[in-house]
Structure formats: structure tokens, C-alpha cells
Amino acid sequence: MVGVMFTEIDSEDRAEIVSMMLARASAILRRVLNDELFPQISISCYLFPDDWDDDISGRPCNPVLDLLTRKQPKRLFRVIKRMMDVAGSALALVIFTPLFLVIAVAIKVSSRGPVFFRQQRLGQRGVPFVFLKFRSMYAGNDPSSHRNYVCELIRGETKCKTSKQNGAAVYKQTADARITPLGNFLRRTSLDELPQFFNVFKGEMSLVGPRPPIAYEVEAYDTWHRRRLLEAKPGITGLWQVNGRSRVKFDDMVRLDLKYASTWSLWLDLKILLRTPYAVLLGEGAH
């Protein structure tokens, strides 16, 4: 078996390019092999990760490629990580129950709409799930401005903005009319993220991992960006959150996610969890 990998085939004429490559390879093989050997040769071509299963949004449908079966942590460590997630999320839900009630009342009093914001996000290997946050925006808002900004950010076409708090560079919408006054406070303090402990308890997320993207974000991803969906379960906190959050460019955020996946250990998770409260209190990059 011989394999050749071509990177960054990103064109509207991909099907034509692939067809031309296969035809050329077949012609060369037919020229150098005899009539007995050539029929024994099988040539196949896969586009990854653009061949995605339509039945399960975002999940690559090609099991031939080894990108989904790369070496995983030992089963014992995976079990321990899951036990940490269950214990940590359950403890957090118990401890923060009074705060949940206070925030829920404040949201209902300050603006019309539900307490929780529910949104479909993509988890590990593109499996969709319902992502929970405390609602920080006015109900019935138009998400198109966020979609346009995020897609430009991913493509590197947007300029950094300046934080009103400390003048630092920020790669995020800093003046979003959709956000309520209470929502601004919840976002700056990261209190809007607390309901994600339910996602962790259910196994859809982990305490530590990459942030789960929205489907339209993934559509704007470059090929290498999609690795962050394949190599780790999404988390509430991670290397990005404790290293500046919105002060980090998108490509650098992806690099932090891939670094986490490639160097993962229980000790790394513990270090990130211990650094997270300080990052939240400091509020660096939170908007």
C-alpha cells in the first residue's frame, strides 16, 4: 500500500482536480505495468475533512483515514478524567445552586426572555449537542453580525479592537448592542458559563478542553483548524482561557488547543483548573 497526501486542496474545482489526478496516476501505472498486474491495482482518493457525514453534522464519514484513530490516552487515564468531570461538575452544581437562583431571578427581572441560552454546538468529532449558558443578550436578536465578525476573524480579515477596561488588544466584538447591561456583567465575570457544568455532567463536554464551536464557525475553518474538533472533547476552560482568551488571535487559539491535545495529562488538567479562578478574577480577555 502506498499513500500520498496533498494538503490544502481548497478550490471550487476540487472534484475536477481529483479526477485529473486519478486519471494521471492510472495512465502512468498502465504504462509501467503489464496487463496482468495493472488490474490488481486499486486507487482511491479521499478529501478530508470535507467529506462529512450528512446524517451526523460535522462528523467525518471516512474511516479509512487515520486522523480519527490517532493514539489516544490509556483507558485508565480517560476513565480518571471522566471521573474528575463528573465529580467536579456535580460539586460545582451543588455549590453554585444559590448563585444559579440569584442569577436566574436577575435575568428574568432585567429583560424579557428565557433564563438559559440554548445553542447547538459541535463537540468532539463534530457531534452536535445543546450548549447551555445564562442568557446575556436580548431575546430575538439577529446573530448575523456575530456570524460575519467571527468568520472574518477566522479568516484573519478583522483588525483587533481595544478593550475599554485596560486598552489591551482584543479579538472579539467589544460593543455588541445585543448584550444586556446584566449580560455585560455576567460575561466579564464568566458567570454566564456556569450552566455548562450540566453539559460536563452529561458527558458532552469536559472541565478542560477546547471551546465548542458553532456550525457556521466550522464552515469558515481552514483545513488544519478542524483538528481541534477531532483531538479533544470540548471544555469549559483550557489553555486559551488561562492565556489571555480574547487577546489571542484565532490561529493562536487553535495552536493552544492542539498543544493541549498533544501534551494532555491529568497533571496538565489540574494545572489549568487551578489557574482558571485567577484568570476569571483577573478578567483578562473576558468580554
C-alpha positions, 0 to 999 in steps of 0.5 A: 500500500502506498499513500500520498497526501496533498494538503490544502486542496481548497478550490471550487474545482476540487472534484475536477482536480481529483479526477485529473489526478486519478486519471494521471496516476492510472495512465502512468501505472498502465504504462509501467505495468503489464496487463496482468498486474495493472488490474490488481491495482486499486486507487482511491482518493479521499478529501478530508475533512470535507467529506462529512457525514450528512446524517451526523453534522460535522462528523467525518464519514471516512474511516479509512483515514487515520486522523480519527484513530490517532493514539489516544490516552490509556483507558485508565487515564480517560476513565480518571478524567471522566471521573474528575468531570463528573465529580467536579461538575456535580460539586460545582452544581451543588455549590453554585445552586444559590448563585444559579437562583440569584442569577436566574431571578436577575435575568428574568427581572432585567429583560424579557426572555428565557433564563438559559441560552440554548445553542447547538454546538459541535463537540468532539468529532463534530457531534452536535449537542445543546450548549447551555449558558445564562442568557446575556443578550436580548431575546430575538436578536439577529446573530448575523453580525456575530456570524460575519465578525467571527468568520472574518476573524477566522479568516484573519480579515478583522483588525483587533479592537481595544478593550475599554477596561485596560486598552489591551488588544482584543479579538472579539466584538467589544460593543455588541448592542445585543448584550444586556447591561446584566449580560455585560456583567455576567460575561466579564465575570464568566458567570454566564458559563456556569450552566455548562457544568450540566453539559460536563455532567452529561458527558458532552463536554469536559472541565478542560478542553477546547471551546465548542464551536458553532456550525457556521464557525466550522464552515469558515475553518481552514483545513488544519483548524478542524483538528481541534474538533477531532483531538479533544472533547470540548471544555469549559476552560483550557489553555486559551482561557488561562492565556489571555482568551480574547487577546489571542488571535484565532490561529493562536487559539487553535495552536493552544488547543492542539498543544493541549491535545498533544501534551494532555495529562491529568497533571496538565488538567489540574494545572489549568483548573487551578489557574482558571479562578485567577484568570476569571478574577483577573478578567483578562480577555473576558468580554 
